[in-house]
């Protein structure tokens, strides 16, 4: 390993420690908690038939309130989490609220417990993290897999992904980037539902 590569690796490790401890960032309060903020105003006017939207599922790694980051420029397979910055609830729960609010602006949104016959939307969160492309540059990345069923039959299934640049290379910037990426992804999901042959409930 050359001298330059050693220096780069050492710098990455130091930066990771700084992120984990949030010690060098005076703008981050101890035990800061983040959500996705106020949802954007919907400009979509086309109504949707009633849809049952189940709670967003997630792998075990995303079932906590940990604020996860990845330093892709140093080791793309290694993740970390901020020590003093967390989500107000697990990301899947934040995304459940966001999806239901967005679709409710376009038509009735039901839960799995409702007896009304309607199309059923299942969303599985596969990625939700702040990705550092360089020590001072990062973006929020969100990915899901959506499955739409009707009367027990799969109508459509698709993977969605979205990213947004972080205004600052820290937890506050990552929170803003992940909120923007989530809204972009939900807009894609909403447009996808428009193209599906959804039947009205009977």
C-alpha positions, 0 to 999 in steps of 0.5 A: 500500500502506497504512502498516499493510499495510507494517508487517505485511509487514515483520513477516512478513519479519522473522519468516521470517528468524528461523524460517529461522535459528532464531537467536532460539529457544534451545530448538532445538539446532544441527542438530536432527533430528526423526522422528515419535516412537513410534507410537500404540497401535492400538485397532483389533481388526478384522484385515485381509487381507495388503496390499502397501504400497509405499514412499510416493512424493513430489514432488521438493520433499519428497524431502529432509530439509528441515523446510518451513514456510509463512507463510500469513498473509503469503504463502500461496504462499511456503515456507521451511525451517528452517536448523538443524532437519531430519527424520531422513529425507525425510518420505515415508520417515518416513510409509512406516514409520508406515503399515506399522507401523500396518497390520502391527498388523492383518494381514500387510504385504508389500512390492512384491517379495513374490510373494504375490498381495495387494491393493496400496496406493500412497500419494503424499505431496502435502503435509507442512509446518508452516503459520503462521496467525499469528506465534505460531500454527501447525499441521502439515498432511499430505496424501496420495493413496492408490490401492488395486489388486487383480490389476492393477485399481484398486479405489479411490482417495482423497485424505486430509488431516489437520492438528493444532495445534502446541503452540509456534510453532517447529520442535519444536512443528511436529514434534509437530503433524506427527506428530499429523497423520500419525497422524490421516491414517493412522487415516483410511487404515486405516478406508478400507481396512476399507471396501474389498472386499479379498480374501485372498491366494491 
